[in-house]
């Protein structure tokens, strides 16, 4: 008699191919994917449709280049295509199709409450429907794959909540179709702040525009050293998490998660030492982390056809799962004859 093997839970997550993929993305999301990929059935997407919510900012040539860059970084950071499905969102049209179907059950009031929409739209003269509807597309991404867990940064908690709300409302109206997903969050390091402005989260878009705001995964050693050594701190010598200023705490958290140390070990290690010591040691830890990633990235982009094959295989597997979900949704909504 065969043993009853428990089915692995499915994980889905993705990154927009815009801006500069930085150490905060790696610590808060990508490294978590890598650490857990043996535990789950993993689906990781390059969410290029999300990049179009502010089309004035995205040139077609830029988007094409960035899609390939993010895909190569997934692999370089340790995502194994034998264990995880990697694909480009726009290559599976069921994402857009399910978004429309979910739009029809999503109250406008839910979308109007979304924090990211309110903050981004406040800075714009003209707001596109895509920006407003962003959470529904994200919900479609997740629900399309019968996702159990979504590993994301803590700034995405509201998006996980509305995804759950949309799924529950759909199930209430049409029957039990969607699995209700949960978020998967890192206990420490889920929110890495800007090196120059530690009161705000490290930003991909700002990192591409401003030197010393972030540490890009593909940055040179000189730029990494410069960004860390000039990072905002204060005039004290406080290296205890509870009492440290935002800038110092940010550096301590980075050191903690990249070395795998506990907070107690980090505090003891830097007790009585100045910020220069913290910064110098963090530089070496970051360089040790990023060197193998950059080496692997260069190998991937220089191997002809390798990346295309990985993405095509991922697209076919994603398409198979997504097509089955869409068929089930249409059946329950009365869209089949």
VENDA-V126581 format. One record per residue. RES is the residue in three letters. PHI is phi in degrees with one decimal (none if undefined). PSI is psi in whole degrees, 0 to 359 (999 if undefined). BURIAL is + if it has 9 or more other C-alpha atoms within 8 Angstrom, else -. Layout:
RES&PHI&PSI&BURIAL, RES&PHI&PSI&BURIAL
//
This chain:
UNK&none&134&-, UNK&-74.2&144&-, UNK&-70.9&147&-, UNK&-81.0&104&-, UNK&-90.1&123&-, UNK&-68.5&132&-, UNK&-69.3&135&-, UNK&-69.2&146&-, UNK&-70.2&150&+, UNK&-99.5&137&+, UNK&-113.1&137&+, UNK&-132.7&137&+, UNK&-159.6&171&+, UNK&-161.6&166&-, UNK&-132.0&139&-, UNK&-72.7&137&+, UNK&-85.6&58&+, UNK&-137.9&156&+, UNK&70.0&198&+, UNK&-108.2&116&+, UNK&-63.9&124&+, UNK&-123.2&180&+, UNK&-63.4&332&+, UNK&-67.1&320&+, UNK&-61.9&319&+, UNK&-65.9&312&+, UNK&-69.6&315&+, UNK&-78.3&335&+, UNK&-135.1&297&+, UNK&-61.9&317&+, UNK&-64.5&328&+, UNK&-66.6&321&+, UNK&-59.3&313&+, UNK&-62.9&315&+, UNK&-60.4&326&-, UNK&-104.0&5&-, UNK&-70.0&341&+, UNK&-77.6&341&-, UNK&-86.8&336&-, UNK&-128.0&168&+, UNK&-89.8&109&+, UNK&-104.5&135&+, UNK&-130.1&117&+, UNK&-122.3&128&+, UNK&-117.0&147&+, UNK&-96.2&107&+, UNK&-88.5&74&+, UNK&-71.6&334&+, UNK&-64.0&326&-, UNK&-64.6&333&+, UNK&-68.3&344&+, UNK&-88.2&2&+, UNK&-64.6&335&+, UNK&-126.0&78&+, UNK&-62.9&336&-, UNK&-62.2&337&-, UNK&-92.1&353&-, UNK&-122.6&111&+, UNK&-82.3&144&-, UNK&-55.9&318&-, UNK&-65.3&322&-, UNK&-62.8&314&-, UNK&-63.5&316&+, UNK&-59.4&316&-, UNK&-65.6&319&-, UNK&-70.7&327&+, UNK&-58.8&314&+, UNK&-69.4&325&+, UNK&-63.2&314&+, UNK&-65.3&317&+, UNK&-59.9&317&+, UNK&-66.6&325&+, UNK&-69.0&323&+, UNK&-51.5&309&+, UNK&-67.8&318&+, UNK&-65.0&328&+, UNK&-77.2&348&+, UNK&122.0&2&-, UNK&-68.2&122&+, UNK&-95.8&117&-, UNK&-65.7&347&+, UNK&-79.2&339&-, UNK&-110.2&340&+, UNK&-133.9&147&+, UNK&-92.9&125&+, UNK&-121.6&126&+, UNK&-155.0&170&+, UNK&-100.2&127&+, UNK&-51.9&312&+, UNK&-68.5&346&+, UNK&-82.2&356&-, UNK&-121.7&94&+, UNK&-64.0&347&-, UNK&-62.0&337&+, UNK&-61.6&312&+, UNK&-69.0&322&+, UNK&-65.1&315&-, UNK&-67.1&327&+, UNK&-57.0&315&+, UNK&-63.6&317&-, UNK&-63.9&322&-, UNK&-74.5&329&+, UNK&-54.7&324&-, UNK&-72.9&349&-, UNK&-117.2&3&+, UNK&-99.8&116&+, UNK&-63.2&139&-, UNK&-58.2&323&-, UNK&-57.2&325&-, UNK&-62.6&318&+, UNK&-72.8&326&+, UNK&-66.2&337&+, UNK&-84.3&351&-, UNK&-66.8&125&+, UNK&-61.2&315&-, UNK&-64.5&322&-, UNK&-63.7&315&+, UNK&-63.6&320&+, UNK&-72.2&319&-, UNK&-73.5&318&-, UNK&-67.9&333&+, UNK&-65.0&338&-, UNK&-94.4&1&-, UNK&-117.8&144&-, UNK&-77.1&319&-, UNK&-122.9&126&-, UNK&-110.0&125&-, UNK&-79.6&155&-, UNK&-60.1&327&-, UNK&-59.8&321&+, UNK&-65.5&318&+, UNK&-63.3&322&+, UNK&-91.4&1&+, UNK&-48.1&315&+, UNK&-63.4&330&+, UNK&-72.7&321&+, UNK&-62.7&319&+, UNK&-64.3&320&+, UNK&-61.9&318&+, UNK&-62.0&318&+, UNK&-53.5&314&+, UNK&-74.9&312&+, UNK&-72.3&337&+, UNK&-61.4&335&+, UNK&-112.7&20&+, UNK&49.7&49&+, UNK&-72.0&136&+, UNK&-91.7&317&+, UNK&-135.0&142&+, UNK&-123.6&103&+, UNK&-80.0&112&+, UNK&-142.4&170&+, UNK&-72.4&162&+, UNK&-68.3&345&-, UNK&-73.6&350&-, UNK&-98.6&7&-, UNK&-59.2&321&+, UNK&-65.0&326&+, UNK&-70.0&325&+, UNK&-67.3&320&+, UNK&-62.8&316&-, UNK&-71.9&330&+, UNK&-61.3&315&+, UNK&-62.3&318&+, UNK&-62.7&316&-, UNK&-63.4&316&+, UNK&-62.0&317&+, UNK&-66.3&321&+, UNK&-66.2&317&+, UNK&-61.1&313&+, UNK&-60.6&323&+, UNK&-64.8&321&-, UNK&-78.8&324&-, UNK&-124.2&0&+, UNK&104.3&169&-, UNK&-72.5&97&-, UNK&-110.7&315&+, UNK&-103.5&141&+, UNK&-75.6&142&+, UNK&-91.6&113&+, UNK&-82.5&161&+, UNK&-120.4&156&+, UNK&-82.2&154&+, UNK&-125.9&113&-, UNK&-121.0&143&+, UNK&-73.2&137&+, UNK&-67.3&321&-, UNK&-131.0&140&-, UNK&90.2&8&+, UNK&-69.0&340&+, UNK&-136.7&92&+, UNK&-87.3&133&+, UNK&-96.3&165&+, UNK&-63.5&141&+, UNK&-69.9&328&+, UNK&-88.8&332&+, UNK&-133.1&80&+, UNK&-68.9&1&+, UNK&-85.3&348&-, UNK&-122.7&152&-, UNK&-64.8&142&+, UNK&-55.8&129&+, UNK&-115.2&136&+, UNK&-65.1&318&+, UNK&-70.3&317&+, UNK&-65.7&324&+, UNK&-63.1&331&+, UNK&-78.8&335&+, UNK&-99.0&330&-, UNK&-119.7&128&-, UNK&-69.9&146&-, UNK&73.2&6&+, UNK&-77.3&319&+, UNK&-138.4&178&+, UNK&-116.7&104&+, UNK&-72.4&145&+, UNK&-63.2&338&+, UNK&-108.3&13&-, UNK&-66.6&154&-, UNK&-73.6&161&-, UNK&-59.8&321&-, UNK&-63.3&316&-, UNK&-68.0&323&+, UNK&-64.9&314&+, UNK&-62.1&317&+, UNK&-64.0&316&+, UNK&-64.2&319&+, UNK&-74.2&315&+, UNK&-67.1&337&+, UNK&-102.1&9&-, UNK&-60.7&145&+, UNK&-66.7&128&+, UNK&-130.3&236&+, UNK&-162.0&190&-, UNK&-97.3&8&-, UNK&-94.9&191&-, UNK&-133.2&41&-, UNK&-94.1&114&-, UNK&-118.8&21&+, UNK&-92.6&132&+, UNK&-52.6&316&+, UNK&-64.4&329&-, UNK&-111.7&353&-, UNK&-70.2&151&+, UNK&-69.1&163&+, UNK&-54.4&319&+, UNK&-66.6&317&+, UNK&-68.2&316&+, UNK&-59.1&322&+, UNK&-60.4&317&+, UNK&-67.3&321&+, UNK&-63.4&318&+, UNK&-64.1&317&+, UNK&-59.8&314&+, UNK&-61.5&317&+, UNK&-58.7&307&+, UNK&-74.1&328&+, UNK&-77.6&334&+, UNK&-95.3&346&-, UNK&75.9&17&-, UNK&-82.0&160&+, UNK&-84.8&164&-, UNK&-62.9&323&-, UNK&-63.8&319&-, UNK&-65.9&321&-, UNK&-65.6&315&+, UNK&-62.1&318&+, UNK&-65.4&319&-, UNK&-62.6&320&-, UNK&-99.9&6&+, UNK&-59.8&127&-, UNK&79.6&359&-, UNK&-99.4&154&-, UNK&-84.5&173&-, UNK&-68.2&333&+, UNK&-59.7&320&-, UNK&-64.4&315&+, UNK&-57.3&313&+, UNK&-65.3&315&+, UNK&-61.9&318&+, UNK&-69.6&324&-, UNK&-66.0&322&+, UNK&-53.8&311&+, UNK&-65.9&322&-, UNK&-65.0&317&+, UNK&-65.2&316&+, UNK&-61.9&318&+, UNK&-62.8&327&-, UNK&-72.8&319&+, UNK&-88.6&337&+, UNK&-56.1&308&-, UNK&-65.6&328&+, UNK&-65.4&316&+, UNK&-67.9&322&+, UNK&-63.6&314&-, UNK&-65.0&321&+, UNK&-59.1&314&+, UNK&-63.3&323&-, UNK&-64.2&318&-, UNK&-65.2&311&+, UNK&-70.7&341&+, UNK&-95.8&356&-, UNK&-93.6&108&-, UNK&-61.2&127&-, UNK&83.8&346&-, UNK&-63.8&308&-, UNK&-64.0&319&+, UNK&-61.3&320&-, UNK&-65.3&317&-, UNK&-61.0&314&+, UNK&-68.3&325&+, UNK&-69.5&318&+, UNK&-63.8&320&+, UNK&-64.9&319&+, UNK&-60.2&317&+, UNK&-65.5&319&-, UNK&-69.2&317&+, UNK&-61.9&318&+, UNK&-60.3&321&+, UNK&-62.5&314&-, UNK&-69.0&315&+, UNK&-64.2&321&+, UNK&-63.0&321&+, UNK&-66.4&322&-, UNK&-66.4&315&+, UNK&-61.3&319&+, UNK&-61.7&319&-, UNK&-66.8&317&+, UNK&-62.1&313&+, UNK&-63.0&322&+, UNK&-61.0&315&+, UNK&-72.0&334&+, UNK&-89.4&356&-, UNK&82.0&24&-, UNK&-95.8&12&-, UNK&-119.4&148&-, UNK&-93.5&999&-
//
